[in-house]
């Protein structure tokens, strides 16, 4: 926005507008009838200035030629242009060579210096004029000229200052005395101070404007700080009024606050809106404090009640009803009214439940502690027993082939064994299980040593028999080899090899025995096939001649053949005895069946006699029965006769000899004629099988 200079005496402005140096001669007026050229300066939202022609209605970013100064016209002919960085530092760029420099080029500086000298000369001559645009609906720049008298008067009133700081202090004091406000613009301020001699304390317009901006900023900051401080004081005063007034509580309404403090200075300064906000915050804080106080008091009373329950004989089995009776009868509860009134029954119940839970927790913790202590004792006992087993291993009394019955006599009187029996619970390892663990470990060690020892035995071709001695066996190994294997392990290897040799001898002996039995079986087989058959009364001396040429007899020794013959004769006798016993048993069964049938017939006769006597006694009662009844009686008689007939037939069949009995009798009759049963041996080791 353009600055409108004030009008001085005689209608001329006392000085030129900012950034507009005075010219040496006035511009001639426009020709008669020509339209005046009027430009208006404006600033867009980004702060960039542009110009508007009120006659042609056109806008331009470039400054119109009519408003350019001679300096601007002279500089426009140069390729150098002046620019300013964001930090306010100026630099120069050549539009033709595209060169940029920080220092002012010589040709550019010569024109600026010549223009400054010309402006001073014009000022000394006493008059100057400036043509500006006329205002149309806005503030515009107007033509002004300084008279020689005014300029001379200002020059006469200039004050010389020793330093720039003094000059800046005088200029700031001028702004202070003038009453410059933070919201004043530079144009407004300049109109107020330009006639004062101290205006020229700073030589350049840039210095004056910079001092003005710094002064205004400091003034604005100071006023803001003063306003904030007063605002804070007013807030604190209003809060103190509400805190110290006895009628202001958490339930006080806003209208009551207005009635109480509406005429206070702090209330008026802050305004109703700010005061209402402070009131709401104050009431909210009061309610929060009241709730906090109530919570603290309730917590204290609950803690008192919890301590009261701790002093009562309450256990984990105490019920709520029993607990109520206990604490209501307590003197601490009766004398403390807060415990009776400040807590609800549900609070009492909740604390009682927590107390019971704590008692249960303590009880289970004590049990767990006892269990842990017991486990530690059991672990120590087991470790002591393991130490005992390790001692036995070190002494050579315990090895991988040891048995419990061998170890028990060694440990039964040791305190470590007795302790492990007393302390080890159902979940811990028993002594036998720990012994097995040690034996498994020893067995693993033995297997490793056994592999090494067996390889050495194989390489050295050492043979062991059941009669070999360990000393001779160990003498075949060097001391280093014995140390590497271990004497105990080496002895176990020797015992294993000795056992293998004994088992091999036993197996060979059994094989020979099986071979002899097989030959004896073959000999018994030919005895069964002899013709005539061998009799039970034959002797070996009389029978030997019959088999002396047989291969089966030749394969046996004389005692073996005689033993086979004796076994065969014994089997024949056993078979005969078994058959006699079976025949006797058959006779006994027949006699038993015959006696049973006799008893059945006797019982049937008794029933017949009973039925006959009963019919005679009741004969006079059946005289009215018809012939059909008589025929029925005859039928009943027929049935009785048939039953007696079947009974006699069964008796006859019992007396008749059966087919099996006949064969047995024939066998008994012809026993001396029919050959005796023949014994045929099987593959069993000691005795054969008798077959018919």
Number of C-alpha atoms within 10 A of each C-alpha: 13 17 16 17 23 16 12 12 8 7 10 16 19 21 22 20 22 13 9 12 21 24 21 19 12 15 12 8 8 10 8 7 6 7 9 14 14 19 26 22 20 16 12 8 6 6 8 9 15 16 17 18 16 17 11 10 8 10 16 12 10 9 15 14 9 12 17 14 17 12 15 15 12 14 18 12 8 14 14 22 16 13 12 10 8 6 6 8 9 14 16 19 18 15 12 9 9 9 10 13 12 12 10 16 15 9 11 17 13 12 15 16 12 11 18 13 11 15 16 14 13 16 20 13 12 16 19 21 20 22 18 19 20 18 16 11 7 13 16 21 24 19 18 24 21 20 18 14 11 15 17 13 11 13 12 10 12 14 13 11 13 8 9 12 11 14 20 19 15 18 24 22 14 18 22 14 10 12 12 21 16 17 11 13 13 17 16 14 17 19 15 15 18 13 13 14 17 21 21 22 23 21 11 9 13 11 13 20 16 11 18 23 15 13 20 22 15 13 17 15 13 13 14 12 12 12 12 12 12 15 15 14 13 20 19 14 16 20 17 11 17 20 14 9 10 8 13 19 14 17 11 12 13 13 10 12 17 15 9 15 16 16 10 14 13 22 20 13 14 17 12 13 10 13 24 17 11 17 21 15 13 18 19 14 13 17 15 13 13 13 12 12 12 13 12 12 15 17 13 14 19 19 13 17 22 16 12 15 19 14 11 12 9 18 14 14 10 11 13 14 8 11 17 14 10 15 18 12 10 15 10 14 17 13 10 12 10 15 19 16 10 14 16 11 11 9 14 18 14 13 17 21 14 13 19 20 13 13 17 15 13 13 14 12 12 12 12 12 12 12 12 12 12 15 17 13 16 22 17 17 22 24 15 17 24 19 13 17 23 15 13 16 16 11 10 11 15 22 22 19 11 13 13 11 8 11 16 12 10 13 16 11 10 12 14 20 20 14 17 23 16 11 18 20 13 7 8 14 15 15 18 11 11 16 20 16 13 19 21 15 14 18 17 13 14 23 15 13 17 21 13 15 22 16 11 14 18 10 9 11 9 11 12 21 15 15 9 14 13 15 9 10 16 16 10 13 16 10 13 9 16 17 11 14 20 17 15 15 23 25 16 18 20 23 17 14 17 20 15 15 18 16 13 14 14 12 12 12 12 12 12 12 13 16 13 17 20 18 20 25 23 20 25 24 19 18 21 18 13 12 9 9 14 22 15 15 8 11 14 14 8 8 13 15 9 9 16 11 10 11 11 18 21 14 15 17 11 12 9 17 22 18 13 22 22 13 16 25 22 13 21 19 14 13 18 14 11 12 12 12 11 12 13 11 11 13 12 12 11 13 11 11 13 15 10 11 15 13 11 13 15 10 11 16 12 11 11 12 10 11 11 10 10 11 12 10 9 10 9 9 10 11 8 8 9 9 9 9 12 12 11 11 12 12 12 11 12 11 12 13 12 10 12 13 11 11 16 12 10 12 14 11 10 15 10 9 11 11 9 9 13 11 11 14 13 11 13 12 11 11 11 9 9 11 13 17 19 24 25 21 23 16 13 12 14 13 15 18 11 16 10 8
